[in-house]
Amino acid sequence: MSWSVSTVIKHKHTDIGLQESLDVLNALVASGNDQAAKERDEQLQAATEAFFRILANGGTLDNAEEISVSFSGHANVDHKKVPEWADEYISISCYVKKYRE
């Protein structure tokens, strides 16, 4: 079951700002049907955690004020091969929408 979700984060590289960003990410609800809802939600959680680590480590995104974030993937029931379904994957895409002045 394919799924996707996207949002824009107003980024502040502080402890409070990072928590606000994590709260936004954790509130995301993926689109798609519910054929593999548990597995989809597990993938969304993994994508959220991976992106948050990128955000918390700083560096590349420290000078970003707004970041566009998209997660997508495909989940199979029980994370197993399903005939006629695509293989599982998770994709994380982000770009700086606005830099700090």
matplotlib code that plots the C-alpha trace (Angstrom):
import matplotlib.pyplot as plt

x = [0.0, 1.6, 1.4, 2.7, 2.6, 4.2, 4.4, 6.4, 8.3, 9.1, 12.6, 14.3, 17.5, 16.9, 15.7, 12.3, 12.3, 13.3, 10.5, 8.0, 9.3, 9.0, 5.4, 4.5, 6.1, 4.4, 1.0, 1.3, -1.2, -0.2, -2.6, -3.5, -5.8, -5.7, -4.7, -1.4, -2.1, 0.0, 3.0, 2.5, 2.4, 5.6, 7.3, 6.0, 7.4, 10.8, 10.9, 10.0, 12.8, 15.3, 14.4, 14.4, 18.0, 19.0, 17.3, 18.8, 22.3, 22.2, 24.9, 23.1, 19.7, 21.0, 20.4, 16.9, 13.9, 11.3, 11.9, 9.6, 9.4, 7.9, 7.8, 6.5, 6.7, 5.1, 4.1, 3.2, 1.2, 3.5, 6.4, 6.5, 6.4, 2.9, 2.2, 1.1, 2.3, 5.4, 8.4, 8.6, 10.4, 10.6, 11.6, 12.5, 12.8, 13.5, 14.5, 15.0, 12.1, 13.3, 16.7, 17.2, 18.1]
y = [0.0, 3.3, 6.3, 9.9, 12.9, 16.4, 19.6, 22.7, 23.2, 26.6, 25.7, 27.0, 25.2, 25.3, 22.6, 24.2, 24.7, 21.1, 19.8, 22.0, 20.5, 16.9, 17.7, 18.8, 15.6, 13.3, 14.8, 13.9, 11.4, 9.5, 9.3, 6.0, 3.2, 1.0, -2.3, -2.3, 0.5, -0.8, -1.3, 2.1, 3.8, 1.9, 3.2, 6.8, 6.6, 5.4, 8.2, 10.8, 9.6, 9.6, 13.1, 14.4, 13.1, 15.0, 18.1, 17.8, 17.2, 20.6, 21.5, 21.6, 22.8, 25.2, 28.3, 27.2, 29.1, 27.0, 23.4, 21.5, 17.8, 14.9, 11.3, 8.5, 4.8, 1.5, -0.9, -4.6, -6.6, -8.0, -6.4, -9.4, -9.8, -9.6, -10.9, -8.1, -5.4, -3.3, -4.0, -2.0, 1.4, 4.6, 8.0, 11.1, 14.4, 17.8, 21.2, 24.6, 26.7, 29.9, 30.8, 33.0, 36.5]
z = [0.0, -1.1, 1.2, 1.4, 3.6, 3.4, 5.5, 6.0, 9.2, 10.6, 12.0, 15.1, 16.0, 19.7, 22.1, 22.2, 18.4, 17.8, 20.1, 18.2, 14.9, 16.3, 17.5, 13.9, 12.4, 14.9, 14.1, 10.4, 9.0, 5.9, 2.9, 1.3, 2.1, 5.2, 3.7, 5.6, 8.0, 10.9, 8.6, 7.0, 10.4, 11.3, 8.2, 8.8, 12.3, 11.0, 8.4, 11.1, 13.4, 10.6, 9.5, 13.1, 13.5, 10.4, 11.8, 15.3, 14.0, 12.4, 9.8, 6.5, 7.9, 10.6, 8.5, 7.4, 8.6, 6.7, 5.5, 3.2, 4.2, 2.3, 3.3, 1.0, 0.8, 0.2, 3.0, 2.6, 5.1, 7.8, 5.9, 3.5, -0.2, -1.5, -5.1, -7.4, -4.9, -5.1, -2.7, 0.4, 0.5, 2.5, 0.9, 2.7, 0.9, 2.3, 1.0, 2.4, 1.5, 3.2, 4.6, 7.7, 7.0]

ax = plt.figure().add_subplot(projection="3d")
ax.plot(x, y, z, "-o")
ax.set_aspect("equal")
plt.show()
